[in-house]
Amino acid sequence: MDVSWDKVKTEAVKFLQDYIRISTVNPPGREKPAADFLSHILEAEGLEVETYAAEPERPNLICRLKGDGSRKGLILLHHMDVVPVEPENWSVEPFGGEIKDGFLWGRGTLDMKGLGILELMAFLLTHRLSLPLKRDLIYMAVADEETGGRQGAEWLVNNHPDKCEAEYLLNEGGMGWIANGLSGFFCGVGEKGPLWLRIWVEGPAGHGSVPLEDNACVRLVNALTRIASHEQPLRIVPEMRVYLAKVGIDPDTSPNELAGHGMLALPPIAAMFHNTISLTGLSAGQKVNVIPSRAEATLDCRLLPGADESNFMSELKRVMADDKVQIEVIEGFEASSSPPDTEMYLCLEAALDECYPGIAVLPTISPGFTDSRCFRKLGCHCYGLSPILVERDILSTAHGHDERIPLDDLEKGIMVIFEMIRRLNAE
């Protein structure tokens, strides 16, 4: 097919600059200007756009290219909202869409307006080239992912499931990386389930000059120390056995045999083989000379697919070994995953190999959660990948300062998505 990829890249860069300049910080979100921006682009191509909203200022956008109906649909998904910024810690205007040093800078370039524009360009190319489609191709931009999706994907799936039905979905949850002379693509085939907990204990209040045996702060600290000292058992979920084979480890290896392997020294890798617990908050006392009657902490726990929440909670109580310490659930979602051997996964792998020959594609379980969890409830196979290569230290800017995306591979990212679409609609 005759495509001027330089022009496609130029168009994509301009779209992304303009998209970044629309602040959609969540909270409060207010994604309507972003949805209007995308609608204008799509409608200028003669396409029909639908929006569905729990609140008028927080719409979810859907645009569909009809297939012949012989196969179920493919969704290209991204979220329009972004996390807050601390402008004083940025070297550029966070919403300026500035280009310098080979990067496009701004909040959302990596998470995840960048992928949204790559998907948009592949969607527009499919339309412009009149690519024959056996399955509906659905471009979807949703609100509210950064605070859980209650007005975005979760609301859309619960209230308009007929608009969300598809066999496959491409979303965030994986990225191409470069580090120490090596490179690869992590393709998210699943994600851990968050279990956010509050643990608290009450005791007698008193004057700080007279220590109390039943001090709530001390009891909480002791319980937290026991949690921190407890090692979560290593587990190998079925999806990660393909990963092991790809990195040269016997996929039938046992957890005991894998324990101690050097790759587990890397926290992001280790998190794919363990349930995890992070202490994220402590609260007690208002005055230095007053023993408070209550102390509490928050824990961000992430459970692997197949983990039983009630068993995890029971084990946590056993480890704390203090009946006075109480646990309550703040929030929780089930872990979810998709097989790493479907037609879409194989097409995505082939498209990556065509554009990035020789670079490994590794199926992974993401420690974070995405909107994919909502669509998996409908039976959709969801995969997370932004198909460009990014230096590992740049990837860490996604929720940090000076977030930016390299310009070199943007056209390759569009090529990968377009080629995946083509292969998924081939005879």
Secondary structure, 3 states (H helix, E strand, C coil): CCCCHHHHHHHHHHHHHHHHCCCCECCCCCCHHHHHHHHHHHHHCCCCEEEEECCCCCEEEEEEECCCCCCCCEEEEEECCECCCCHHHCCCCCCCCCEECCEEECCCCCCCHHHHHHHHHHHHHHHHCCCCCCCCEEEEEECCHHHCCCCCHHHHHHHCHHHCCCCEEEEEEEEEEEECCEEEEEEEEEECEEEEEEEEEECCCEECCCCCCCCHHHHHHHHHHHHHHCCCCCCCCHHHHHHHHHCCCCCCCCHHHHCCCHHHHCHHHHCCCCCEEEEEEEEECCCCCEECCEEEEEEEEEECCCCCHHHHHHHHHHHHCCCCCEEEEEEECCCEECCCCCHHHHHHHHHHHHHCCCCEEEEEEECCCCCHHHHHCCCCEEEEEEEEEEEHHHHCCCCCCCCEEECCCHHHHHHHHHHHHHHHCCC
